[in-house]
Amino acid sequence: MLKEIQNRRSIRNYLPDEVTKEEILDILQAGINAPSAKNNQPWRFVIVSKEIKDKISEKMVELYGPNKTAEVIKTVPYLILVYNKDNEYFNHLSIGAAIENILLETTNRNLGSLWIGYIKKIEDYVKELVNIDLELVSAIAIGIKNEEPVARPRLKLEDVLTIIE
């Protein structure tokens, strides 16, 4: 198994140091190299400014009270919004593969990342902020990690696998 698969963790604490934009673009390149159904490549990425990150964080706190996701969004150097370009049947699976590639490449570079689904709760607000009329699927926080979480328990293969012969 690839070491990036074994070592990937959800990072919620980041150093304030910047990651270069070139490095972020290289990481996103890993995402677009993911497989996609019918080679549709339905993912679209938006890197948002600090001002927009702050507004997203503030809206989450306003609606749901102080929470770790809002804190991460406010403090992480980069927040990438992940969009679906159309409504083809398998798009969400393809987009998930792209996100996983991004997370693994981030781990490969010894950086931290967090896959944020919680942003869907304020999708309409984010749409107003960035003026993008596509389905918001998720967001990804990327920065220099300030923690080394231990691996969380995983189910055993025999607990999730059925073999029909």
Buried (B, 14 or more C-beta within 10 A) or exposed (E): EEEBEEEBBBBBBBBEEEBEEEBBEEBBEBBEEBEBBEEBBBBBBBBBEEEBBEBBBEBBBEEEEEBEBBBBBBBBBBBBBBBBBEEBEEBBEBBBBBBBBBBBBBBBBEBBBBBBEBBEBBEEBBBEBBEBEBBBBBBBBBBBBBEEEEEEEEEEEEEEEEEEE
